[in-house]
Amino acid sequence: MFAPLKSALARFDGQAWLRFFIAIAGLALGFASAVFSRVARESGNFIGAVAFASAALLLAACVGLTTVPYLARRVASHRVREALNYQVTREGLAYLGVALVIAIAALNTANNLLFIVLAAMLAAIVVSGFASAAVLLGLRLDVFMPESAFAGRPVVARIRLLNPRRWIPAFSVSVAPPQEKQRRPRKVWELHKTEFIFPQDTQWLRLPDYTLRRRRLPSPPPGIFAAPVYFTYVQARTSAEAQVPLLFERRGLYTQEAFSLATRFPFSFLVKSRKVALQRALVVYPALLEPEDLDVLPMITGEFVAYTRGRGSELYLIRDYAMDDPARFVDWKATARTGALKVREFTREDERRLRLVFDNPAPGTVHDAAYERAISLAASLACHFTEENVELAFVAPGYGGAPHLHDFLCFLALVQPSAQESVLESLPFSADYNVIITARPPGILPTSLWASSYVIYI
């Protein structure tokens, strides 16, 4: 019995209601002061009229500066997000032009029939506004991004539009990125702490100082979605889902800060849209090279397998029999076919370890196209040897060293040329076979790693 009352009391905001009643009282006193000012002016009391008028203005200003901003901040945030934007279509402009012509004709002729037609046309605009607002309000949006994406390869994202309302369906709704003007990267002035030294050679005087520098703001990351997704009809208490193909030309980080729900329902006079704050991000991995483009792969595979041959289960080669070879390795089928004793050699699978080294060059060292191909080559080799169940390790300047393919691909997706110390100078000795991608001149690799490395020059 008392549960609804307790719930209502829990939602009761005493401070907001107190501010509200104070504002009402202040406005009432201001109105009374304005009335007394009018009475004093009509009775000839100039000083009293000025005093009451000043009091009315002072009370109105106090209410406007203290109470109104506080109450405005108390407005629910979802009500602000539910604000609708309007854009007149070409059909709407033509319709308004016809209505204007009929209005001019009705005023000139005083024809009641024209006034009735004009009233019906204006009522259609009002009905269109209310109907489109009813379609958009209350709709919910959810976007499901793919787990991974490679540049140049299509992936699919899913957009789900939910209509949780009990009775009202949704008609003709489009989901698209908000139409915002693309701004050029701006330059801002910033103060940086420096030190004033005088004179420079003896440094007798050292004082803290500031210098003004101009910095260019970075451009925002590109968006994920470009084309709108159209939903014809979403029944009440149901949802509709659409698959959106995505294709990214370049690697990098793609973000989407918000989406826009728009509709032209019912008469297409206006495009009414509502912005939905929904953040999504996707790291696009480097483009993978085709197998025919990996011309270095056979050489790497041959040297790597030769470096790791042993007593595993994967066949490495069939060769002539030697005096110290065990008899259990004799290949009798090859022996019968050739007429000479043949034995099998196998790879040493328990020690199939490979270390992929990406030596990031300094800015301006290589051309952009060559740099992007080197990154694609590193990603392609990492994916290829992972599929071959080869135990991989990754080394790169600024890379944390995690042995996971996903972490290394994320690093390659965001890396840029950097003037850091070459990792080849401090590459630790390891029994792993090294595949090194670098733009450094030959001879920088330690001599201890020459026999166990394959170097690819950018």
N, C-alpha and C positions, 0 to 999 in steps of 0.2 A: 504493500500500500504506500509506504513511504519511499520506495525505491525511485520512482520518477521525480519526487521532490528533492531527494538527495542528489540525483543526477543533475537536475536543474540548478541547484545551489552550487554544485561543483563547477559548472560551466559559467557561473555568475562572476563577472569581472567588476568588482566594486570600484576600483580606481578609475576604470574607463567610464562607468556610469556617473561617478562623482564629477569627473571632468565634463561630461556631457551636460549635467544639470547646472554646473557653474557657467558653462558657455551659454545655456538658455537664459540663466539669470542675468548674465552680463549683457546679452543682446536685448533682453526686455528692458533693462535699465537704460541702455543706449537708445532704444525706441522711445522711452518715456522722456529722456533728455531732449531728443529731437522734437517731440511734441511740445514740451515746455519752451524750447527755443522759438518755435513758431508762434506760440502764444505771447512770449515776451516781445518778439519783434512787432507783432500786430498792436500790442499795447504801448509801444514806444520805448520800451526798456532795452536800449541797445546793448548795455553791458551784460544784462541778464541773458539776452539772446546769444551773445558771443560765448558766455560761460557755458550755457547749456549745449550749444553746438559743439564746443571744444570737448566737453565731457562725453557727448555721444560719439565723436570721432575717436577719442582716447579709448573708450570701452570697446568699440568695434575693432580697433587695432590690437588691443590686448587679447581679445578672443581669437583674432586671426593669427596672431604670432605665437600664442601659447597652447591653445586647446585644439585648434584645427589640425596643425601638423601632427600632434600626438595621436589624435583619432585616426588620421590618415595612415599613420604607420601601423595601426592596429588592424587594418583591413587584411583579410586573409590573403595569403600570397597566391593561392590558386585563383582567386578572383582577378588578380592582376594578370596572371598568365592567360586567363581566359579572354583577355581583351581581343576584340575582333578588328581586323583591318578591311578596308573597302577599296575596291578598284573598279571604276566604271568601264564596262566593255563597249565595243563599237556598237553592238546591238542596243545597249542602254543609251548611248548618246543619240542614236537615231530615234529611239523611242521618246527621249526627252525633247528632241527637236520637234517631233510631231505634236507632243503635248503642248509645247510653247506656241506652235502655230494655231492649235485649237483654242488655247487660252486667249491669244490676241483676237482671233475671230469672234470668240464669245464676248469679249469686252467691247468690241466695236459694234456688234449686231444686237447684243443683249438677248441672244437666243437661249432660252432655258435648256433646250436639247443639247446644245454645245456645252453648257455648264455641266449637265449630267454626264456627258461623255468624258469631259475633263476630270470630273470627280472620280469616275470609274478608273480612268488611267492612273491618276495619282494613288488611288486605293490599291491598285495592282502593284505599284512600287512599294507601298508600305507592307503589303502582304508578302511580297518577295523578300523584303528585309527580315521580317519576323520568321518566315519559313526557313531561310538559309541559316539564320542564327540558331534556330531550333535543331537543325541538322547537325551543326558543328559542336554545339555545347554538350559536354559530357563524354565525347568520344575519347578513347584511350589508344595509345600507339605503342607498339613494341617492335624492335628491330633486332634480328638475329644475324650476327656477322659470321663469316666463315672463320675456322680456326687458323688457317694460314692461306696466304696468297702469294703467287710469284708474278713478277712483272711479265706482261705479254701473254699470260695464260688466263682464260676466263674462269671466274668463280661465281658462285650463286649466293646471294643474301636473301633473307626472308623478311618480309614486312607483314606484320599482323595488325589489323585494325579491329578493335573491340568496341562493341556497343552495349554497355552494361545497363542502359535505360530499360524501363519496364514496358513502355508502350510505343515510344517514338522510334521508327526506323531511320536509317541514314541513306540518303540518295545522292549519287553522283559526287563522290568525295575523291579528291586527288591528294596524294601524299608526295611532297617534293621538298627539296632544300629551300629554305627561305630566300627570297629574292633580295639580296643585299648588294649594294654598290661596291664594286671592287676598288679598294683604295690602294694607291701606290705606297710603298714603304716610306714613312715619314722620317724626318731627321729631328732629333731633339737635342737640346743643350743640357749638359750635365756638369755639375761641380765635382771635381776630383781633388782629393787632398794631396798636396805636394809640400815641398819644403823650400823656403827661401834661403839661399846660401850666398854670403858676400864676405870677401871675394871668393872666387871659385877655387883658387889654388891654396890659400891658407885657411879658409873657412872660419873666419873670426866670428861671424854672425850667422846663426841658424835659427830661423823662425818658421813656425807652421804657416802654410800658405794654401791658397786654393787656385785652381786653374779651370777655365771654362772650355769644355770640349764638346764637339758636336758628334753625335752618334746616330747612325741610321738604324731605325727599328726594323727588326726582321719581318719579312712578310709572313702572314699566317699560313699554316699547313694547308695543302689542297684538300678539298672536300671529297667525300666518298661517293655520294650519289649526285647525278647530274640530271637525269630524266625523271619526270613525275611518274607515279604509279596510280592507276585509276581503279577505283572500286565503284561498280555500278549500284549495288544495293547491299546493305548490311542490315539484316533483320534485328529487331530488338532482342537483347539478351543473347546475342550470338557474336561470332567474330568471323572475319574473312582474312585470308592469307594469300599473298602473292609472292612469287619468286622473281628476283631482280638479278639479271646477269650483270656482272661487273668485270671490267677490263682496265687494268692499270698499265700505262705505258712505261713508267719509271718506278724504280724502287724508292722506298722512303716511308715516312709516317703520314698517313691520311686520317684526318679527323672530321667529325661532323658534330657541331655544337647543338644544333636544333633542327627541327623539321616543321613543315607548314602543312596544315590541313586546310584545303580550299574547296569551295563548291560554287557552282553557278546555279544551283537549284533555287527556284523552280523555273524562272523565266529568262535566265541568263542576262539580266540587266546589270548585275554586279557580280564581281568575283570577290566573295567574302572568304577571308582566310584567318586562321588562328595559329599562332606560333606555339609549338610544343617543345619545351626544353628537354632534350633527350640526347645525351652525349654518347658518341660511339667513336672508337679509334681502331685502326687496322695498320699493322706493320706489313708492308709489301716487300717480300724478299727479292733479291736480284733475279734477273731473268736467267733461266737455265739454258745452256747451250744444247743444241741437238747433238745426237751421237756422232753424226758425220762431221760436226764442227770440232769435236774433241780429238784433233789429230795427234795430240800428245798422249792420249790415254793408252794406246798399245805399248808405247815405249815405257811409260810409268809402270804399267801392269807387268810387263816383262821383267824390268829391273827389280821391281818390288818382289815378285814371286821368286825370282832367282836369288834375291837376298834372303828370303825366308824359307827356302826349300828344306825339307827334313823328312820326318816319318809320320806325316799326317795321313788323312784319308783322301785328299784331293789330288788327282793325278797331275804331275808337273810335266814329265816327259818320259819317253821310252828310248833307251840308249843301249849300246852294246854291253855285253856282260864283261865285268872285270874280275880278277882273281879274288879280291876281298869282298865281293858282293855276296850276301846271304842267298841261299837257294830259294827261300820263300818269296823273294821278290822277282823271280824269273817269270816273264810273261810268255806262257807256252803257246798262246795263239799267235803272237807276233813271231815267236821262234819258228813255229811250223810254217808260217807264211813266208818268212825270209830265208829260212834255212840256217840261221845263225842265232846263237843264244842272245836273247834280249831281256833286259830287266826294267822294272818300273821305278821311277822316282816320284815322290810325293812332296807336297808342300807341308811346311811345319805350321799347322793351324794353331797350335797353342801359343805361338809367338808371332802371329800375323798382326803386327802393330805398325801404324803409320802416323806420322806427325805432319800435319798440313800447316805451313808457315806462310802467312800473308804479311809481307814487309811493306807497310803502308808508305808510299812515297811522299815527299814534301810537295806543297802547292807549286804548280808550274813546272814540275819535273817531266810529266808526261801529258799527252793530249787527253782531253776528256773522254773521247771515244775509246782510246786504249785503256784508260783507267776503268771505265765501266766494263770493258771486256775482261779485264783482269779480275774484277770482282765477280763477274758471272762465271769465269773459269773456276775460281776458288769455290763458289757455291756448287757448281756442277760436279766438281771432283769430290766435294764433301758428301753430296747426296749419292753419288755413284758408289763410293766405297762403303757408305753406310748400308746401302742395299746389298752389298757383297759380304756383309757381316764382318767387316774389317774393324778392329778396334782402333779408334781414331783419337788423336789429340790435336788441339788447335793452339796456335801461337800467333799473336799479332800485337802491335803496339797499342796499349790501352785496353786490351782484351783481358777479362778476368781469368781466363784459362779454364772455364767450365768445359768438361768433355761432352757436352750435349750438343747435338746438331742444331736444335732450335735456337739455343743461345748464340751459337756462331752465326747462324743465318740472320738473326736479329742484329748482330753487330755489323755484318756486311751490309744490311739494308740501310743503316744509318751512318756508316762511316764516311768520312770526307778526308781529302789529303791533309796531312798534318806534318809539321816540321818537328818530328820527334826523333830520338836516337834510334838507329837501326837495331832491330832485334837480332840481326845476324851476328853482330859483334859480341853479343852476350848470350848467344844461343847455347844452352847447357848441353853437355854430352849425354846422349841417350842411345840405347840399343835399337830404338825405333828407326824406321826408314823415313827420310825427310823428303817432302815435296815442297819446294820453296818457290814462291812467286814474288819477284822483286824487280825493282828498277835500278838497283845499285849496280855499280860497275863490278865486273868479275874480280875475284881475289879477296873479297871481304869475308867470305865464308872461312871459318877455321879449317885448317888442314885435317883435323881429326874427323870431320864430317864429310869429307869429299867422297869417300868410298860408299857412304850410305845416304846419298842425297841426289835428288834430281832437281835442277834449277830451271825455272821458267822465267825468262826475262820479258818484262812488259815492253 
